């Protein structure tokens, strides 16, 4: 078997890095298969293997974000030697992204800060835009809208000036839209979503289009426009690849919740039974708990059983670190029980929602906590309908 030089494989890894950065799923998949074969023939070189390992982690995150491919537990990458600025940067960036995916936001913030320092040694404008997109996404999740908008506008400006990064520009538009929605500027948020949809249509990217319709449905739900919300979700669920992805459950939950909000119980129950037909391995634990809570809230008649079943699902969401889901559905349950005249149960759920209205973070140390508090802006509590699809 002929031995391939590490330099040759390294050059191909750089090509793969660019395909991943562009969210070019087709090319990235083909290169992944090719590179696994090349590594079998490569001369021994630990630095190239480390580079491959970090890119593989980014590749799998990209497939989760862009195609809804389930992300399995990832091994902890080895800390690289201090000889390559790009590999060092990717090491901390990947750890930050994975911490964010695992909802360990305190660790993610600290790791992003380290990555940002490493980025200063890399003269690559696209890397800067990608980093700004990722950290803007994290601050958006934590409802730090003004900080997030600062980062994402920088990313938008860079992506606009480079050909081939249209998908990344669409992602940046979505993050901007989510932030404007959070500060109540629904008109500007809708404008950004429509810009993203225009890009997806021009690329003929049906999966991205479905993701964007899901995201704009969140805006319409926030604005109280149920018909537009349901129409957008039905468009999201019209793509076969999207139906077989893990994002299917996100949209089905949104659709059921919106239908129940306008008292379309028969149709909501039909969708609930449709989701239940999925094999257990295909189900998403967080959205299964959310949909089960909706079912008990609207279809379990005994008041005590209804309340207990809802609290059981809230407990599951807590274990899964879905603080926002706990807040959202506790507030919804409180409103529902109040309307039924069950004031004590309404109080208990409202108390739960109030407890979770700010992000719940396990701080690694006091410096991390103080740094976050310094940047903390007030936001409206009991916001609903999150679960954005895009990112990172």
C-alpha positions as CSV (number, residue, x, y, z in Angstrom):
1,X,0.0,0.0,0.0
2,X,1.4,3.4,-1.1
3,X,2.0,5.8,1.8
4,X,0.4,9.3,1.4
5,X,2.2,12.3,2.8
6,X,0.7,14.2,5.8
7,X,0.9,17.4,3.8
8,X,-1.3,15.9,1.0
9,X,-4.0,14.9,3.6
10,X,-3.7,18.2,5.3
11,X,-4.4,20.0,2.1
12,X,-7.5,17.9,1.6
13,X,-8.6,18.6,5.2
14,X,-8.4,22.3,4.4
15,X,-10.8,21.7,1.4
16,X,-13.1,19.8,3.8
17,X,-13.0,22.7,6.3
18,X,-14.2,25.1,3.6
19,X,-17.1,22.8,2.6
20,X,-18.1,22.5,6.3
21,X,-17.9,26.3,6.7
22,X,-20.1,26.8,3.7
23,X,-22.6,24.2,5.0
24,X,-22.1,22.4,1.7
25,X,-23.6,19.1,2.9
26,X,-23.2,17.2,-0.3
27,X,-19.5,18.0,-0.8
28,X,-18.7,17.6,2.9
29,X,-20.2,14.1,3.0
30,X,-18.2,13.0,-0.1
31,X,-14.9,14.4,1.3
32,X,-15.6,12.7,4.7
33,X,-15.7,9.3,3.0
34,X,-12.6,10.1,0.9
35,X,-10.6,11.3,4.0
36,X,-11.4,8.2,6.0
37,X,-9.7,6.2,3.3
38,X,-6.7,8.6,2.9
39,X,-6.0,8.5,6.7
40,X,-5.6,4.7,6.5
41,X,-2.7,5.3,4.0
42,X,-1.2,8.4,5.6
43,X,2.3,8.5,7.2
44,X,2.1,9.0,11.0
45,X,1.4,12.6,11.9
46,X,-0.4,13.4,15.2
47,X,-1.1,17.0,14.3
48,X,-3.0,16.0,11.1
49,X,-4.9,13.4,13.1
50,X,-5.9,16.0,15.7
51,X,-7.0,18.4,12.9
52,X,-9.1,15.7,11.4
53,X,-10.7,14.8,14.7
54,X,-11.7,18.4,15.4
55,X,-13.1,18.9,11.9
56,X,-15.0,15.6,12.2
57,X,-16.7,17.0,15.3
58,X,-17.6,20.2,13.4
59,X,-18.8,18.1,10.5
60,X,-21.2,16.1,12.8
61,X,-22.5,19.3,14.4
62,X,-23.1,20.7,10.9
63,X,-25.1,17.6,9.9
64,X,-27.2,18.0,13.0
65,X,-27.8,21.7,12.3
66,X,-28.3,21.4,8.5
67,X,-30.0,18.0,8.2
68,X,-31.3,17.1,11.6
69,X,-29.0,14.1,12.0
70,X,-29.0,12.9,15.6
71,X,-25.8,13.8,17.4
72,X,-24.4,11.0,19.5
73,X,-22.2,11.5,22.6
74,X,-18.9,12.9,21.3
75,X,-15.5,11.9,22.8
76,X,-13.5,14.6,24.5
77,X,-10.8,15.8,22.0
78,X,-7.2,15.8,23.1
79,X,-5.7,19.1,23.8
80,X,-3.4,20.0,20.9
81,X,0.2,21.1,21.3
82,X,0.9,24.8,21.0
83,X,2.3,24.6,17.5
84,X,-0.7,25.4,15.3
85,X,-2.9,28.4,15.8
86,X,-5.8,27.1,13.7
87,X,-5.9,23.7,15.5
88,X,-5.8,25.4,18.9
89,X,-8.6,27.7,17.9
90,X,-10.7,24.8,16.6
91,X,-10.1,22.8,19.8
92,X,-11.6,25.5,22.0
93,X,-14.3,26.4,19.4
94,X,-15.5,22.8,19.1
95,X,-15.6,22.4,22.9
96,X,-17.6,25.6,23.2
97,X,-20.1,24.4,20.5
98,X,-20.5,21.0,22.1
99,X,-21.0,22.6,25.6
100,X,-23.6,24.8,24.1
101,X,-25.3,21.8,22.5
102,X,-25.3,20.1,25.9
103,X,-26.9,23.2,27.4
104,X,-23.8,23.8,29.6
105,X,-23.9,27.5,28.8
106,X,-21.5,28.6,31.5
107,X,-18.7,26.4,30.2
108,X,-19.6,27.5,26.6
109,X,-19.1,31.2,27.4
110,X,-15.7,30.5,29.0
111,X,-14.6,28.4,26.1
112,X,-15.8,30.9,23.5
113,X,-13.8,33.6,25.3
114,X,-10.6,31.5,25.0
115,X,-11.4,30.7,21.3
116,X,-11.9,34.4,20.6
117,X,-8.3,35.1,21.9
118,X,-6.9,32.3,19.7
119,X,-8.8,33.7,16.7
120,X,-6.8,36.9,16.9
121,X,-3.8,34.9,15.4
122,X,-5.8,33.6,12.4
123,X,-6.0,36.1,9.5
124,X,-9.1,34.7,8.0
125,X,-12.2,36.9,7.7
126,X,-14.6,34.0,7.2
127,X,-13.4,32.3,10.4
128,X,-14.2,35.6,12.2
129,X,-17.7,35.7,10.7
130,X,-18.3,32.0,11.6
131,X,-17.1,32.7,15.2
132,X,-19.4,35.8,15.4
133,X,-22.3,33.7,14.2
134,X,-21.7,31.0,16.8
135,X,-21.3,33.3,19.8
136,X,-24.2,35.4,18.6
137,X,-26.3,32.3,18.6
138,X,-25.3,31.5,22.2
139,X,-26.2,35.0,23.4
140,X,-29.5,34.8,21.5
141,X,-30.3,31.6,23.4
142,X,-29.6,33.4,26.6
143,X,-31.8,36.4,25.6
144,X,-28.8,38.8,25.5
145,X,-30.3,40.3,22.3
146,X,-28.1,43.5,22.1
147,X,-24.9,41.6,22.5
148,X,-26.0,39.0,20.0
149,X,-27.0,41.6,17.5
150,X,-23.6,43.2,17.7
151,X,-21.9,40.0,16.8
152,X,-24.3,38.9,14.2
153,X,-24.2,42.2,12.3
154,X,-20.5,41.8,12.0
155,X,-21.0,38.3,10.6
156,X,-23.7,39.5,8.1
157,X,-21.3,42.2,6.8
158,X,-18.5,39.7,6.2
159,X,-20.7,36.9,4.6
160,X,-22.3,39.5,2.2
161,X,-18.9,40.3,0.8
162,X,-17.9,36.7,0.1
163,X,-19.3,34.4,-2.6
164,X,-20.3,30.9,-1.7
165,X,-21.5,31.6,1.8
166,X,-25.1,32.2,1.1
167,X,-26.3,29.5,3.5
168,X,-24.3,31.0,6.3
169,X,-25.8,34.4,5.4
170,X,-29.2,32.9,5.7
171,X,-28.3,31.5,9.2
172,X,-27.1,34.9,10.2
173,X,-30.3,36.5,9.1
174,X,-32.3,34.0,11.2
175,X,-30.2,34.8,14.3
176,X,-30.8,38.6,13.7
177,X,-34.6,37.9,13.2
178,X,-34.8,35.9,16.5
179,X,-33.1,38.8,18.4
180,X,-35.5,41.4,16.9
181,X,-38.4,39.2,17.8
182,X,-37.1,39.0,21.4
183,X,-37.1,42.8,21.7
184,X,-40.5,43.1,20.1
185,X,-39.6,44.4,16.7
186,X,-41.7,41.8,14.8
187,X,-41.7,43.8,11.5
188,X,-37.9,43.8,11.3
189,X,-37.8,40.2,12.4
190,X,-40.1,39.1,9.6
191,X,-38.0,41.1,7.1
192,X,-34.9,39.1,8.0
193,X,-36.8,35.8,7.9
194,X,-38.0,36.7,4.4
195,X,-34.5,37.5,3.3
196,X,-33.3,34.1,4.5
197,X,-36.2,32.4,2.7
198,X,-35.3,34.1,-0.5
199,X,-31.7,32.7,-0.2
200,X,-33.0,29.2,0.4
201,X,-35.3,29.4,-2.6
202,X,-32.5,30.7,-4.8
203,X,-30.3,27.7,-3.7
204,X,-33.2,25.3,-4.2
205,X,-32.4,24.0,-0.7
206,X,-35.7,22.4,0.4
207,X,-34.5,21.3,3.8
208,X,-33.2,24.8,4.7
209,X,-36.5,26.2,3.5
210,X,-38.4,23.9,5.9
211,X,-36.2,25.0,8.7
212,X,-36.8,28.6,7.9
213,X,-40.6,28.1,7.8
214,X,-40.4,26.5,11.2
215,X,-38.5,29.5,12.5
216,X,-40.8,32.1,11.0
217,X,-43.8,30.2,12.6
218,X,-42.3,31.0,16.0
219,X,-42.5,34.7,15.1
220,X,-46.1,34.4,14.0
221,X,-47.0,32.5,17.2
222,X,-45.4,35.3,19.2
223,X,-47.4,37.9,17.3
224,X,-50.6,36.0,17.9
225,X,-51.1,35.2,14.2
226,X,-52.2,31.6,14.5
227,X,-53.2,31.0,10.9
228,X,-49.9,32.2,9.5
229,X,-48.1,30.1,12.2
230,X,-49.9,26.9,11.2
231,X,-49.5,27.6,7.5
232,X,-45.7,28.0,8.0
233,X,-45.5,24.8,10.0
234,X,-47.4,22.9,7.3
235,X,-44.9,24.2,4.7
236,X,-42.0,23.1,7.0
237,X,-43.5,19.6,7.2
238,X,-43.9,19.2,3.4
239,X,-40.3,18.1,2.8
240,X,-39.7,14.4,3.0
241,X,-36.1,14.7,4.3
242,X,-37.3,17.1,7.0
243,X,-40.0,14.6,8.1
244,X,-37.3,12.0,8.7
245,X,-35.0,14.4,10.6
246,X,-35.0,15.0,14.4
247,X,-36.5,18.5,13.6
248,X,-39.8,16.8,12.7
249,X,-40.7,16.7,16.4
250,X,-39.9,20.4,16.9
251,X,-42.5,21.4,14.2
252,X,-45.1,18.8,15.3
253,X,-44.9,20.2,18.9
254,X,-45.3,23.7,17.6
255,X,-48.2,22.7,15.4
256,X,-50.1,20.9,18.2
257,X,-49.6,23.7,20.6
258,X,-50.8,26.3,18.2
259,X,-53.8,24.2,17.2
260,X,-54.7,23.7,20.9
261,X,-54.4,27.5,21.5
262,X,-57.3,28.0,19.0
263,X,-59.2,25.0,20.4
264,X,-58.7,22.8,17.3
265,X,-58.4,19.7,19.6
266,X,-59.5,17.1,17.1
267,X,-56.7,18.0,14.6
268,X,-54.1,18.4,17.4
269,X,-55.0,14.9,18.7
270,X,-54.6,13.5,15.2
271,X,-51.0,14.8,15.1
272,X,-50.3,13.6,18.6
273,X,-51.3,10.0,17.5
274,X,-49.2,10.4,14.3
275,X,-46.1,11.3,16.4
276,X,-46.7,8.3,18.7
277,X,-46.5,6.0,15.8
278,X,-42.8,6.8,15.5
279,X,-40.4,4.2,16.7
280,X,-39.0,5.0,20.2
281,X,-35.5,5.4,18.9
282,X,-36.7,8.1,16.5
283,X,-38.3,10.2,19.3
284,X,-36.7,13.3,20.9
285,X,-36.9,13.1,24.7
286,X,-37.4,16.8,25.2
287,X,-40.2,17.2,22.6
288,X,-41.8,13.9,23.7
289,X,-42.1,15.3,27.2
290,X,-43.5,18.6,25.9
291,X,-46.1,16.9,23.7
292,X,-47.1,14.5,26.5
293,X,-47.6,17.6,28.8
294,X,-49.8,19.2,26.1
295,X,-51.8,16.0,25.8
296,X,-52.4,15.7,29.6
297,X,-53.2,19.4,29.9
298,X,-55.9,19.4,27.3
299,X,-57.2,15.8,27.2
300,X,-56.9,14.3,30.8
301,X,-60.1,15.2,32.5
302,X,-59.4,14.3,36.2
303,X,-58.0,17.5,37.7
304,X,-55.6,15.8,40.1
305,X,-54.3,13.4,37.5
306,X,-53.9,16.2,35.0
307,X,-51.8,18.3,37.4
308,X,-49.6,15.4,38.5
309,X,-49.0,14.2,34.9
310,X,-48.0,17.7,33.9
311,X,-45.6,18.1,36.8
312,X,-44.1,14.7,35.9
313,X,-43.3,16.0,32.4
314,X,-41.9,19.2,33.8
315,X,-39.6,17.1,36.0
316,X,-38.4,15.3,32.8
317,X,-37.7,18.7,31.2
318,X,-35.7,19.8,34.2
319,X,-33.5,16.7,34.1
320,X,-32.9,17.4,30.4
321,X,-31.8,20.9,31.3
322,X,-34.6,22.5,29.2
323,X,-35.1,25.6,31.4
324,X,-36.9,27.5,28.8
325,X,-39.3,24.6,28.1
326,X,-40.0,24.4,31.8
327,X,-40.8,28.1,32.0
328,X,-42.9,28.1,28.8
329,X,-45.0,25.1,29.7
330,X,-45.4,25.9,33.4
331,X,-46.8,29.3,32.4
332,X,-49.1,27.7,29.9
333,X,-50.3,25.2,32.5
334,X,-50.8,28.0,35.0
335,X,-53.0,29.9,32.6
336,X,-55.0,26.7,31.7
337,X,-55.6,25.7,35.3
338,X,-56.7,29.3,36.1
339,X,-59.2,29.2,33.3
340,X,-60.5,25.9,34.8
341,X,-60.9,27.5,38.2
342,X,-58.2,25.4,39.8
343,X,-56.4,28.3,41.5
344,X,-54.1,26.2,43.7
345,X,-52.7,24.2,40.8
346,X,-52.4,27.4,38.7
347,X,-50.4,29.0,41.5
348,X,-48.0,26.0,41.7
349,X,-47.3,26.1,38.0
350,X,-46.9,29.9,38.0
351,X,-44.4,29.6,40.8
352,X,-42.5,27.1,38.7
353,X,-42.5,29.4,35.7
354,X,-41.3,32.3,37.8
355,X,-38.5,30.3,39.2
356,X,-37.3,29.5,35.7
357,X,-37.9,32.8,33.9
358,X,-34.1,33.6,33.8
359,X,-31.6,31.2,32.4
360,X,-30.5,28.6,34.9
361,X,-26.8,28.1,34.7
362,X,-24.4,26.1,36.8
363,X,-21.4,28.5,37.1
364,X,-17.9,27.1,37.0
365,X,-16.6,29.9,39.1
366,X,-17.6,33.4,40.3
367,X,-15.7,35.2,37.5
368,X,-17.9,33.5,34.9
369,X,-21.1,34.4,36.8
370,X,-20.0,38.1,37.3
371,X,-19.0,38.4,33.6
372,X,-22.4,37.1,32.5
373,X,-24.3,39.4,35.0
374,X,-22.3,42.4,33.7
375,X,-23.8,41.8,30.2
376,X,-27.3,40.8,31.4
377,X,-30.2,42.8,30.0
378,X,-33.8,42.5,31.2
379,X,-36.1,40.4,29.0
380,X,-39.8,39.5,29.0
381,X,-40.5,36.4,31.1
382,X,-42.7,33.5,30.0
383,X,-41.8,33.8,26.4
384,X,-43.0,30.8,24.4
385,X,-42.4,28.8,21.2
386,X,-38.6,28.6,21.1
387,X,-36.8,25.7,19.5
388,X,-35.0,27.5,16.6
389,X,-33.4,25.5,13.8
390,X,-30.2,26.7,12.2
391,X,-27.1,27.7,13.8
392,X,-23.6,27.4,14.6
